Amino acid sequence: MSRYAVITDLNRCVSCLNCVVACKEANEVPIGSFWIKILRVGPNPKTPTSTYPDVEMYYLPVSCQHCEDPACVHVCPTGASHKTENGSVQIDHDKCIGCQFCAMACPYGVRYLNEEQGVVEKCTRCYQKTNEGELPSCVIACGGSARFFGDLDAGYNDFRGRLDENGNNISLLDESYIKPFSDDDVHTLPDSGNGPSDRFILRNRTWR
Amino acid sequence: MEIQTPLVIFTLLLCLANGLMGFQGLMMVQRKGDNRFHLITLIVTAVVLVVGGLAVFTHLQHWERIFNGFGQINSGITHELILIVVMVVALVVAFVMAWRGREDGVVPSKAVGVAFIIIAVIGGFVTAHSYDMYARPAWNNLFLYLYYYASELILGAAGVWVLTAVLKQGDDVNALFGKLTLVMAVLYTVITVAAMFAISTIEPATIEGITFYTYDPTHPAVDPAADLAAAWSGASAGLFWGGAVVVGGIVPIVVAAVAAFRAKLAANPALPVVALVAALIGNTCYRIVLYVVGIASYVYFF
C-alpha cells in the first residue's frame, strides 16, 4: 500500500489561489464550497520580543489530509468513507447516507454536505487523475510551483510538481527550483493521533 | 457547528425511552406497579422510541442507502442501531409477559426488570459515545457521558412519575418518584453547569495568528475561544442559563420539592407533567447549546 501525499513548499506559496480554482473546475465543487482554502498565517512577531516591522508570515493551503488513521472512516456507518490502496480517503457516493457524522469527526473540518446531491464531499486528491498516474489539479496549476505529489514511502525523490519549460515535471529535489530543506523544515497539521499525510515545508520561519 | 435538529430530537427521545425503561425496570425489580401500569408504560416507551427513530431518519439525506452496507461496526451510529434493536426486543418480551398475565395482574419478572436497567445503563453510554469525537473538544470529555446519563435519569424519573400519577399507582409510589425526580433534577443541574463551565475553559488548539482566509479577505478567522465560552457567558448564555438550567433543572427541582414536602400533591398529575415538560425543554436547549460550542479541534474551514 502506498502513502501518496501532497507536499507544499510554503516559502514558495504566494496565495495566487490557482489551486483553489483548478480544484473547483476539475471536481465541480459547488459555489460557496471549497476543497482547498488558503489561510494567511501572520504577520506574527519573529521572536516573542519582536515589534513591527520585524514580523513574518506565510500562506497555508488546507484541504483533506488523507489521514493514516482517519476518524471520518471510523464513524461512517456504511463504509462510504474508506481508505484506498494508495492511502487516500475517498467517499463512495452510492453508500453515503448523508448522516454527516464524518463531517463532525474530522478535526480539520474540511468536509461539507453537498445539499444538491445529499452526500458529504471533500478533497479526493483528484482520484480520477492520480489513479491514472496523473497529478492532482492543484499541483499542476500551482502558480508558485509550490505543490508536489508523490509517495511518501518512495521518498522525496518521488514527488513531482507542475511542468517546467521543457514539459517535464519539476522534482521536489530539483534545487534549480526548490531550495534545499531539512527534516526540521517539514511539518504536518496538528495531529490528534489521526496521522495527517500532507506535508508542509517552511524554512527560516516559525511553524505555528 | 450547525444545529442538527433531527439529532437533537432523536437523542432527547432516546434518553427519555432509556430512562423510562430504567425506572420501569426498577419498579419490576421492586414488584411495584400494577399490570395496567406496566403495559401502558411499555407502549409509551415504544411510541417514544418510534418517534425518535423517525426523527433520525429525517436527518439522513439518503436513508434508502442504508441497505448498501450499513453496519460498519466501529461506527457509533451502528452501536445506536444495535441498542434500539435490543430495546425493542426487551420491550416486546416484557409486553408479551404482561399481556399474557393481564387477567391475573402479572407484572413482568425481576429478571426482565434487571435487563431493562442494564439496557438503560448501556444506552446512556452508547448515546454519548456516538458523539465522543476528538475533533470536537467540547464533546470529547467525561462530561458528555455524565450529561447523557443525567438527561436519561431526569427524563426517566419525571416520565415514570407522570405515568404513576395518571394511572394512580398509590401514594407511596408517587411519593417515591417525586423524590427520585428531585434527586435527578439536582444531579442534572449540577452536571450541566459543571459541564458547561469545563467547556468554557477549554483552550482551543489552533494556529497562532490566522488573520483571514485569502479567498475572502473580508471573512475574518473565527475566534474558537469565544465559541467555546458562548454558552457560559456569550451569545448563547440565555439559552443555556434560561433554558437548560432554569427551565430544565430548577423548575423540576421546585416542582419535585413541593411534592416531596407535601406527599399528597405527588399524586396530582399536574406536578409531574410540569416537571417532565420542563425537563424536555431544558434538555432540548442543552443539546442545541452542545452544537453551538461543538467547534472543530483545528479551526480552518469556516
HADDOCK unambig.tbl for C-alpha pairs under 7 A between the chains (distance, minus, plus):
assign (segid A and resid 38 and name CA) (segid B and resid 213 and name CA) 5.94 0.50 0.50
assign (segid A and resid 38 and name CA) (segid B and resid 214 and name CA) 5.68 0.50 0.50
assign (segid A and resid 38 and name CA) (segid B and resid 215 and name CA) 6.77 0.50 0.50
assign (segid A and resid 39 and name CA) (segid B and resid 210 and name CA) 6.72 0.50 0.50
assign (segid A and resid 39 and name CA) (segid B and resid 212 and name CA) 6.27 0.50 0.50
assign (segid A and resid 39 and name CA) (segid B and resid 213 and name CA) 4.70 0.50 0.50
assign (segid A and resid 39 and name CA) (segid B and resid 214 and name CA) 5.86 0.50 0.50
assign (segid A and resid 40 and name CA) (segid B and resid 210 and name CA) 5.84 0.50 0.50
assign (segid A and resid 40 and name CA) (segid B and resid 211 and name CA) 6.20 0.50 0.50
assign (segid A and resid 40 and name CA) (segid B and resid 212 and name CA) 5.95 0.50 0.50
assign (segid A and resid 40 and name CA) (segid B and resid 213 and name CA) 6.23 0.50 0.50
assign (segid A and resid 40 and name CA) (segid B and resid 214 and name CA) 6.33 0.50 0.50
assign (segid A and resid 41 and name CA) (segid B and resid 209 and name CA) 5.49 0.50 0.50
assign (segid A and resid 41 and name CA) (segid B and resid 210 and name CA) 4.43 0.50 0.50
assign (segid A and resid 41 and name CA) (segid B and resid 211 and name CA) 6.43 0.50 0.50
assign (segid A and resid 42 and name CA) (segid B and resid 209 and name CA) 4.92 0.50 0.50
assign (segid A and resid 42 and name CA) (segid B and resid 210 and name CA) 5.92 0.50 0.50
assign (segid A and resid 42 and name CA) (segid B and resid 211 and name CA) 6.51 0.50 0.50
assign (segid A and resid 44 and name CA) (segid B and resid 209 and name CA) 6.38 0.50 0.50
assign (segid A and resid 74 and name CA) (segid B and resid 74 and name CA) 5.65 0.50 0.50
assign (segid A and resid 74 and name CA) (segid B and resid 75 and name CA) 5.86 0.50 0.50
assign (segid A and resid 75 and name CA) (segid B and resid 74 and name CA) 6.46 0.50 0.50
assign (segid A and resid 75 and name CA) (segid B and resid 75 and name CA) 4.21 0.50 0.50
assign (segid A and resid 75 and name CA) (segid B and resid 76 and name CA) 6.20 0.50 0.50
assign (segid A and resid 76 and name CA) (segid B and resid 75 and name CA) 5.73 0.50 0.50
assign (segid A and resid 77 and name CA) (segid B and resid 70 and name CA) 5.58 0.50 0.50
assign (segid A and resid 77 and name CA) (segid B and resid 71 and name CA) 5.70 0.50 0.50
assign (segid A and resid 77 and name CA) (segid B and resid 72 and name CA) 4.91 0.50 0.50
assign (segid A and resid 77 and name CA) (segid B and resid 75 and name CA) 5.14 0.50 0.50
assign (segid A and resid 77 and name CA) (segid B and resid 77 and name CA) 5.98 0.50 0.50
assign (segid A and resid 77 and name CA) (segid B and resid 78 and name CA) 5.85 0.50 0.50
assign (segid A and resid 78 and name CA) (segid B and resid 66 and name CA) 6.81 0.50 0.50
assign (segid A and resid 78 and name CA) (segid B and resid 68 and name CA) 6.96 0.50 0.50
assign (segid A and resid 78 and name CA) (segid B and resid 69 and name CA) 4.89 0.50 0.50
assign (segid A and resid 78 and name CA) (segid B and resid 70 and name CA) 4.14 0.50 0.50
assign (segid A and resid 78 and name CA) (segid B and resid 71 and name CA) 6.03 0.50 0.50
assign (segid A and resid 78 and name CA) (segid B and resid 72 and name CA) 5.59 0.50 0.50
assign (segid A and resid 79 and name CA) (segid B and resid 69 and name CA) 6.77 0.50 0.50
assign (segid A and resid 79 and name CA) (segid B and resid 72 and name CA) 6.07 0.50 0.50
assign (segid A and resid 95 and name CA) (segid B and resid 65 and name CA) 5.82 0.50 0.50
assign (segid A and resid 95 and name CA) (segid B and resid 68 and name CA) 5.55 0.50 0.50
assign (segid A and resid 96 and name CA) (segid B and resid 65 and name CA) 6.96 0.50 0.50
assign (segid A and resid 97 and name CA) (segid B and resid 60 and name CA) 5.85 0.50 0.50
assign (segid A and resid 97 and name CA) (segid B and resid 61 and name CA) 5.71 0.50 0.50
assign (segid A and resid 97 and name CA) (segid B and resid 62 and name CA) 4.45 0.50 0.50
assign (segid A and resid 97 and name CA) (segid B and resid 63 and name CA) 5.70 0.50 0.50
assign (segid A and resid 97 and name CA) (segid B and resid 65 and name CA) 5.72 0.50 0.50
assign (segid A and resid 97 and name CA) (segid B and resid 66 and name CA) 6.58 0.50 0.50
assign (segid A and resid 98 and name CA) (segid B and resid 60 and name CA) 5.39 0.50 0.50
assign (segid A and resid 98 and name CA) (segid B and resid 61 and name CA) 4.73 0.50 0.50
assign (segid A and resid 98 and name CA) (segid B and resid 62 and name CA) 6.13 0.50 0.50
assign (segid A and resid 99 and name CA) (segid B and resid 59 and name CA) 6.58 0.50 0.50
assign (segid A and resid 99 and name CA) (segid B and resid 60 and name CA) 5.06 0.50 0.50
assign (segid A and resid 99 and name CA) (segid B and resid 61 and name CA) 6.82 0.50 0.50
assign (segid A and resid 105 and name CA) (segid B and resid 133 and name CA) 5.73 0.50 0.50
assign (segid A and resid 105 and name CA) (segid B and resid 135 and name CA) 5.29 0.50 0.50
assign (segid A and resid 106 and name CA) (segid B and resid 135 and name CA) 5.66 0.50 0.50
assign (segid A and resid 107 and name CA) (segid B and resid 135 and name CA) 3.91 0.50 0.50
assign (segid A and resid 107 and name CA) (segid B and resid 296 and name CA) 5.48 0.50 0.50
assign (segid A and resid 107 and name CA) (segid B and resid 297 and name CA) 5.16 0.50 0.50
assign (segid A and resid 107 and name CA) (segid B and resid 298 and name CA) 5.99 0.50 0.50
assign (segid A and resid 108 and name CA) (segid B and resid 296 and name CA) 6.53 0.50 0.50
assign (segid A and resid 108 and name CA) (segid B and resid 297 and name CA) 6.82 0.50 0.50
assign (segid A and resid 108 and name CA) (segid B and resid 298 and name CA) 5.34 0.50 0.50
assign (segid A and resid 108 and name CA) (segid B and resid 299 and name CA) 6.49 0.50 0.50
assign (segid A and resid 108 and name CA) (segid B and resid 300 and name CA) 6.25 0.50 0.50
assign (segid A and resid 109 and name CA) (segid B and resid 296 and name CA) 6.02 0.50 0.50
assign (segid A and resid 109 and name CA) (segid B and resid 300 and name CA) 6.80 0.50 0.50
assign (segid A and resid 109 and name CA) (segid B and resid 301 and name CA) 5.68 0.50 0.50
assign (segid A and resid 110 and name CA) (segid B and resid 301 and name CA) 5.90 0.50 0.50
assign (segid A and resid 118 and name CA) (segid B and resid 61 and name CA) 5.11 0.50 0.50
assign (segid A and resid 118 and name CA) (segid B and resid 62 and name CA) 6.79 0.50 0.50
assign (segid A and resid 208 and name CA) (segid B and resid 207 and name CA) 5.41 0.50 0.50
assign (segid A and resid 208 and name CA) (segid B and resid 208 and name CA) 5.62 0.50 0.50
